[in-house]
Amino acid sequence: MAPMTMSMALLPDWMSFAWAAVFAGVLVVHGWHAWSMRAQCRWWHLGHTAMAAGMLAMYLDPDMANPALHRFGPVVFALVAAAGAGAAVVFRRREGVLNPLWVATTVDALIMAYMLAFPMNGPVLVTCVLVVYLAVQAVAWAFGLWGRVPALRPAVAADTAPGTARPVAGVGLLADPDPSVRISLAAMAAGMGYMLLAAVV
């Protein structure tokens, strides 16, 4: 398989700074939610805060001139992915259902590790598959499709009064309906995919 080479046609300086500004915004959104939320939601947003910081660093260094970023970054995001996988298993046992948001977060962190480990020489086929995956993720977040996944909807339980029902939590982490979260995650997926695309076009 041919190696990746960064395309300056797709990633000129102005585009790099534009994406950096986007990821700075994503960092603020998820940093705020991580600070203000509790339990699963806090850890989930912390994972996305780390990914936004990693993408911000990569877009500020499109020439890959910082060797430390690519030496330690893959280790950091491999650990983030391991934490996401661990959370998926722990909450699967506790809640009785595998939460796809934790699975997706684990995959996203692995993609971050891949991007940092192979900034310009990853296998083209693998990179193209990841670009397609990230495009699907961007569309899913932009149009609120994650909220339609049955496992991520609040369950409905019958109340004691005849003919009444009340919503109960199915899982501890639901697809956040907050537009800032959905838009930021769509932007994150799009920005990750764009950087990978720039490496293969």
C-alpha angles and dihedrals in degrees: 000000000000119000124247121255122191112249111220088192088068096034111041118161095265091053092049091053092045091054090044089057090050092052091047086059092047089051091054094048095051094037089056093048091047090053096045102040133068142216117001094355092058093052092044092053091045088058091052091045089057091048092049090051090050093050091046090054092048094050090049088052103041092153089060090235095149108080093184091062091057094039098053101021096076090052093049094051093042085059091047089051091049090051090050092050090048091051090050091054096043094048091043088060093044099044101030095235134080107243108223091206090067090047091051091047090053091051091047091052090050089053089053089052090049093050092051095043094048105026094159108003110050120132108279094221092053091046092051091051090052092049090055091047092051092048089055090048091051092052092045093053095040093054098036094246093145088066089062094059106111094225090056097052121093109256118240119228128189113251124221093259114081115258096013131112135185132200117249129186114265097182131008094237118054131178100275111238090203105120092217091059095045093046093046092051092047089051092048093053091045092049093049091048092047093054091050090047091052087058095057105034 
